[in-house]
Amino acid sequence: MLKLKVMVVDDDPDILELLKATLEDEYTVISASRGNEALEKLKNEVPDLLVLDYILPDMQGPDICKVLRKDPLLLHLPVLMLTGKGEIEDKVKGLESGADDYMVKPFSPEELAARVRMLIRRSNINLDANPLTRLPGNVSLNRELEDKIKSKEKFAALYIDLDNFKAVNDYYGFEKGDEMIKETARILINSLQEKGTTRDFIGHIGGDDFFIITSPDKAEDIAKKIISDFDKVSPKFFDEKARVKGYIETKGRDGQIHRFGFVTISIGIITNLHKEFHHTAEISSLGAEAKGFAKKFPESKYIFDKRTS
């Protein structure tokens, strides 16, 4: 069974070693001694919890929390703040910045381990999120769609998944597959930030399936941006030899050996501009249909279903 991951950030080497010793039997521990180092590592590996020092050489813990809470991939990451200060105002500042709990140094290793377990357990109970990307899952998605239906607000829904993903995942292994999924999440988030609005929703349904809700006038620009950015990075998921050939050879779903090209991305877009939806299942059905049509093309493609009936 894979261990959960905890990142510990402290500029004091002795405290860092104590944190590792306290947690490494139960968790995979990732360490950093500076704020920017921690933020850089978080781009590539999202832990299940962050133990964060209040004062670091390059930035303060509360400022790091504020950065995390602006990133959809890190928005719900539990943070346990550590500090040598005990003043009430420092605790308040840490909690208001987005920290979930607070401990004053020197701390009891047993209490810290208990706090870590509690925060992770509470996060898993409260958060409907994909464990790999930390993006909201099906429960949040259905709630968002139901709100749109009830309010009769005009929206567009993008159903997104990857083509040839299973073949590449099987060929190179699950670590490469996880890398593809996380890179896809990053691309979707960046595309929303550049082409969407602050009210847009992004979710990870599971596997290589993602979902975006945006305004109808933004949908195509977002889809074009996603496809453009994804096609630029897709070849890197192949090794150099396969990149030159442009394909890998491996078993398909039928058990036979086939050639599979670079991973592409398919997007089905539907909107309630010209028809009214009464249930989330209607939206899912039409979205899957549009996405399925996009998948018939060999290249990355989006299909915008503009039918009125």
N, C-alpha and C positions, 0 to 999 in steps of 0.2 A: 504493500500500500504506500502510495506517495505521501511524503510529509507535506503539511502545510508550510507556507513560507512566511517568515517574518523579517522585515528589514529593520536594523537598528542603526541609529545615527547619533554619534556623539564624538566630540573632538578630543575627549580625554581617553587615551589608550587603555588606561586601567578600567574605566567604566565600560568601554567597548568590550574588553575581554570578559568582564563580569557578566555583561548582557549575553554574550555568546555562550559562556559556560552555563548560564541559567536556562537558556532556551534551546541549545543545540541538540539535546537528547530527544526533544519532542518535535522540533521544527527544523526546517532548512533555514539557516540564518544568513542573510545578506547584510553586509556592513558597509558603512560609509562614515567618513569623519568630517565632511563638509556638506553644506546644503546643496550646492550645485552638483556635487558628485552624486548625491542621493537622487536629485531630480533627473540626472542623466541616466542613472541605472533604472529608474522607474519607467523610463520610456521603453525599455527593452524587457523588463520583467516586473509584473505587477504582483506584489506579495499579498498575503491575506491580512496583514496588519503592519503598521509602521510604529516603531518606538522611536520617538523624536526628542532630541535635546532642545531645550528652550533657546539657548544661546549658542551659536556656532560662529566660527571665524569669519564667514562670508555673509551670512544672513541669519535672521532670527527664526525660530521654530514657527511662530504665528504667521510669518510671511510665507513660509513654505506651505503651511496649511491653506492659505488663501490661493496659492498657485494650484494646489491639488483640487480644490473645490471648484475651479473653473474648467477642469479637464474632465469630460464625461467618462473617460476610462478610469479616473482616479477619484471621481466625485464621492463614491461611497466607501472608500478605503478607510477602515478604522484607524484612528491615530491615538496613541497613548503618549502624552507629553511628559517629559522629565525635566526637572529644573532644580537648581540649588536654592532658588528663591522660594519663600513661603508666604509672601504677601498676597492678600486677597486680590488686589488689582491685577497681579500677574496671572493668577489662576483664571480670573474673569477674561483677561485678554486672550489667553490661550484657548479657552473654551469658545469664546465668541468668534475666533478665527477659524473654527471648524474642528478642533480637537475633541475627541469623544470622552477622554478621561485624563486624569492628571495625577502624577506622583512626584513627591518632593525627595530629592537626594539628600542624604543617603537613604536608600530604600532597602526593604527586605526582599531578597531574591524570591522567597516563597510567595510573598504577596504580589510581586510583579508577575510571576508566572500565572498566578490565579487571575489577576486582572486581564492578562493577555487571553487566557482561555475564555473568560467571560465576554470580552469584547468581540472575539471571533464568533462565539456561539450566538450572541445577540445579533451580530451583523448577518449571519447566515439565516437566522429566523426572520428578521425584518426585511431583508433585501431579496427581492425577486431579481436576481442577477445571474448572468452567465459567469461561471467561475473563471473562465479564461480571459474574457474581455472586460468583465465587471459591468457590461452594459445591461440595461433592464431586459427582462425576459417576457414570456407570454402573458403573465398576469398583468404587468404594467401596460403591455401593448393593447390588450383587450379593454382595459380601463380607459386608455387614451382614445380608442376608437369609439367606445360607448359614449364618452363625453362629446365627441365630435357629432355623433348621430343625434344625441339629445339636444345639443345646442343649435343644430342645423347649420353649423359653420362650414364654409366651403374649404375643402382640403384635397390634397393629393397624397396617395399612399404608394410608396415604392417598395416592391418586393424584390429582393436582391439575393442572388446566390452565385457560386462559382462553378465553372464548367471544367471538367477534367480534374477536379480537386481530389476525388477518391483515388484515381490512378496515381497521381503524384504523391499523395499521402501514403499509399501502399508501397510505392517504389522507394521513396526516400525515408519513410518512417514518420511516426506521429510527431516528433519534435519539429520536423520541417512543416508538417501540417499545421501545428500550433502557430508556428511563425507566420504562415500564410494568413491564418485567421486573424491574428493580432495586427498584421500589416493592413489587412482589409479594413479592420475596425478603424485604424488610424486614418486611412484614406477617406472613409465615409465621414468621420468626424471633421477632418480638415475641409472636405468638400462642403459640408453644411456650414462651417464657420465662414467660408469664403463666399458661398453662393446662396445660403439660406437665410433664415431669420433666427432670432434668439428664442422663439417660441417653438421651433421645430423639435421633433422627437426622433430619437434613434434607438433601436432595440436589436438584440441578438436573439433570434428565435431558437437557435441551436445549430450545431455543426457549422456549415458554411452558409446558413440562411440568416439574412439580416432584413431589417425593416426600417423605413423612414416615413414620417408623416410631416408634410410641409404644406405651404400654400400652393394652389394650382399654378400660379405664375412663376414659381421658382423650380418646379419639378424637373423640367427638361434641362435647365442650366445645371442643376445638381447632378443629374444623370450623366450629362456630357462630361462634367468635371471628374466624376467618379471613374468613368471609362477611360478618359485620357490619362489620369494619374495611375490607374491600375495597370494599364497596358505598358506603361513605362517601367514598372517594377517587376512585372510578371516573369520576365526571362531570368531574373536573379534566383528564382526558386529552382532552376535547373543547374546542374553542375556544368563546368565549362565545355566539356565534350558534348553534352546534350544540347547546350545552347547553340553550338556551332551547327549541329544537325537540325535543330529546331524541333526535336521530338524525343520521347523516350519510348521504349518498347516494354510493355508489361501486360499482365492479364486484365481483361475487361470484366464487366459484370457477367458475361456469358462464359467465363473461364478460359477464353481463347486469347492468344497474344495479339495485341493491337498496338498501333502507333498512336501516341497521344502528344499533341502539341502543347504549347504554352497554355497555362491556365488563363481562361478568359472569364468575363463577368457578364451576367445576364440580369436585366432589370425590367420588371413589369410595372407599369404605372397606371393607376386608375384614379378617377376623381368623381366627386358628386356634383360637379358643375352642371351636368345635363341630366342626371338621374338621382333619385333619392334612395338612400339605403335605410333599411329598418333593423338590420342585425349585422353583427360583425362577421358572421359566417358568409354573408353575401360578398363582403369586401374581400375576405380571404380567398373565396372561390374565384372571383374575377381576377384578383391579383396573381394567383397561381396560374390561371389560364394565360394571362398576358406574359408572365415570366416564361412559361413553357413554350410559348411561340417564339420568344426572343432566343431561347436555347437551341432552336432549330438552325440558327445561323452559326457558321464556324468561328466568327469573330465576336468580340464583345459587342453587345447590342442592347438598346432599350426599346421597348414597345409601349406606346402611350395609347391606352384604350379610351377612345373618345366617343364610343357608341352611346347613343341616347336611350337605348333599350336593351 
